[in-house]
Amino acid sequence: MERKINNTLITLIEGDITEIAADAIVNAANAALQLGAGVAGAIRRKGGSGIQDECDRIGGTYVGGAVITSGGNLKAKYVIHAVGPRMGEGDEDMKLESATINSLKLADEHKLKSIAFPAISTGIFGYPLPRCAKIMLGAAKKYLDGETSIQNVIFCLYGQSAYQEFKNALNDIF
């Protein structure tokens, strides 16, 4: 499923984000940038230990923040590590919106043309999937309504239920 905003295409796909050949994929990171389980674990396994080494040198970032490393052995050139909120910590929607927008800003700063996002914070951080879809897609639309050189924003969803929630939200927003 696709929608166009100005010169940028938003694409929804179901699949494994580590297999995406975008300029950057987004890691649903923790503030310490430790690549443990979920999306982060898959990135570490497929991308190699060098990504964790780069994260260790960076040292961490705040909830809502994002940092960039190389993509190691992944098909993507870069990994943008975006720290989403844990449910119950407060201001979760604003923090998820910030993580999404800060990832897009990093992509623009590095002159990247394509970026792929997972459903940030919906795993062990407990963020509800329908709410995540609405917040992330809304943040992307807000950002892409401005000046950007990003040509393709991909939301790579793991599983049919995640894809369906993002499809519903995309239809509501557009």
N, C-alpha and C positions, 0 to 999 in steps of 0.2 A: 504494500500500500504506500502511496506517495502523495505528497502535497508540496506545492511550490510557494515560497515566500521570496518575493523579489527575485534575486538570481540564485537562490539556494533551494535545493531539493531536500525535503525531509522524507526519509525512507524508513519504513518499519519492516523488519525481517525477524523471522524466528530462527535461532541458530546459536552457534558457539562463537562468542566475540573474539576468541583467540585465533579464529580462522579468517577473520576479516582483513582484507588487504587495503585498509584505509591508511591515510597518512598517520593517524593516531587512533588508538583505542583508549577508552577510559576505564580505569581500574576503580572499582568501588572500594576505596582505601579506608584504613583506620588512620587516626591522627599520628601514630608512630611510624606509619608507612611500612609496617611489617606485613609481608605477603604470606598470609596464613591459609585460610580456607576460601571456599567460594570462588568468585571471579579472580581474586588476588592469587589464590593457590594455583588456579589454572594458568594464569599469566606467568607465575614463577616456574611451574613445571615446563611449559612450552617455550617460554622466552629465555630461560636460563638464569643462573644465579647472579649474573652481572646486573640485572635489573634491581635485585635486592641490594647489591653493593652500592649502586647509585642512590637508592633510597636511603641507605644508611649514611651516606655522605651528606645528603640533604638534611637528614635528621628528623623530619616531621613537618606537619603543618596543622593549621587550625580547622575545626569543623566548619565546612562551607568553603574551605580553601582548596587549591589545586596546585600541583607541581608537575614537572615534566621530566621524563627520563628517556633514554633510548628504548627501542623495542626489542633489543637483544636478538634472539632467534625467531621472533614472531614475524608474520607477514607485514604487520604494521611497522612503520619506521620509528614511531614514538609511542610511549604510554603516558597518558595524563592521569595522574593519581588524584582523584577527587574524593574528599572526605565528606561523606554524608552523615546525617544525624542518626542517633539511636533514639528510638521511640521512648518518650518519657523524659527526655533531657530538657525539653522546652524549646520553643521557637523552631520546631522541626521543619515546618514548611519554608520559612525564610532561609534556613540553613541549606536545605536541599536546592532551593532556587539559586542560592549563592554558589553552591558547588557546581551546578550546571552552567551558570553564566561565567564563572571563573575558568571553567574548562574551555568554553568557547573563546574567551579572551586569550587564553594561552595559545590556542590553535591559531588565532589571528596574529598574535605577536610573533609566532614562528612561521608565519606565511603558509600554513597548512591549508589544503583545499578540502580535505575530508576528515571526518571524525565520527567514531562509533561509540555510542553509550550503551551500557547495560541499564537495568532498572536499579539505580543506586539505592542502597539502604534497605532493600526489600528482603534480604536474606536474614542473617543473624541479628541485624540491627532492628528488625521487626516493623519496618515502615509498611503501611498498607499499600498494596499494589495499585488499586484504583486511584488513591491519593497521589502516589508517586507519579503515575502516568500524567495526571492533570498538572501537577507542579512542574515536572521536567519539560513536558511539551509546551506549557505556557511560558516557561522561562526561555526556551529555545525560540519561540515565536517572538517574544519581546526583544531578545537579542538580535535576531535576524531581521527585524523591522528596521534596525539601524544600519550603519555602515559596516560591511564585512566583506572579506574576500573568500570566505568559506563557501564552497560550491555544493557540498553534500553533507548533511547531518543524518547519520544512521542511528536508529534505535534498534539494537540487536537484542531481542528478547529470548530468554531461555524458557521454552515451553509454550504450549498453546494458550494456557490461561493468561500468561503475561502478555503474549501477543494480542489477545483479544481485548484485554484491559486498555492497552495502548491504542489499539484500533478504535475502541469506543471513545476514548478521550480525544484522539485526533479528529474524529468526526464531530465531536462536540465543540472543539476549539475552532475548527474551520467550517 
